[in-house]
Amino acid sequence: MQQLAGMPTLPRPLRILWIHSRVQPTHALREALGDAGYRADVTRVDIEPALNAEITRGDFEVAILDGDVGLERELVERRFREHRISAPL
């Protein structure tokens, strides 16, 4: 990958929580982020117990919520507040 002027340089991969309903490999998202100059570790969850487990671990910096996931944004935001997660959603 070519590093262009002005592209972000992160010392480690960006940790992303992908709240996504379809069983889809995370490599497509990682590849798209790589094309934009980011290295990423992506964890995908699709049901509330998996979401709760990942939030408890709190090992992510950004969360992406797919509107088709079946988990309401309000629920995800409430879980973030309960666990003091400050990652953008």
N, C-alpha and C positions, 0 to 999 in steps of 0.2 A: 504494500500500500504506500502510495506517495504521500508524504507529509507536506501540505500546502501551508503557505504563510497565513497566520491567523487561526489555524486549526488548533483546537485544544490538545494539550498534551497532559495526560493523566499518568501518575506514577504507577497506578495499578488499574485493573479493570473496574469499570463502573458496575456496581451491584444493583440489579434491577429486579423488582418483583412484578411479574406480568400476570395480572388477574384476567384470565382469558378462558372462555368456555370451551372452545374446541380443542380436541386433542391434536395439537399441532406442535411439531418440534420447535425448539427455541432457536435453532440455527439460522432460520430466515431472519429473525429479528436481530440476532448477533451480527449477521452478515451485513444487513442494512446499516446498522450502527457503525460497523467497521468501515463501510464505504464513506461514512461521514467523518471518519477519523477517530472513532471511539472504540476501545476494547471494552467488552461487556461480559459479565457473568449474569445470566438470566435464569431466574427460577419462575416456573409457571405454576399457578394454582387455579383451580376451577370450582371448588366447593368451599363452603364456609369452614369446615374443620381444617382443611389445608391452609386456608387464609389465616385462621387463628394460630396455627402452629408456626407459620412463617413470621407473623407479627410478633409472637412471643420471642422468637429468636432475634428479631429486629435487625437482621443482617442484610439490609438493603439501603440504598441511597435515593432511589427513585422508584415510584410505583406507577404502572400503566394499567388503567382500568378499561377493559373492553366493555362497551355498552350492552353487548349481548350475553354477558356472563351469567346473568340471573342473580347476581349479588347487587343490591342497590348501593349506589354511591354513598347514601346516608349511613348504611351499615358499615361500609369500609371506613368512612371518616370517623364514625363513632369508635370503632376498634382502634384506629390510629390515636385518637385522643386518649382513650383508656390506657394505652400502653406508651403514651408520650412519644409517639413516632412523629418526627418532623419532616419526613421525606415528602417531597411534592407528589401529588396524585394527579 
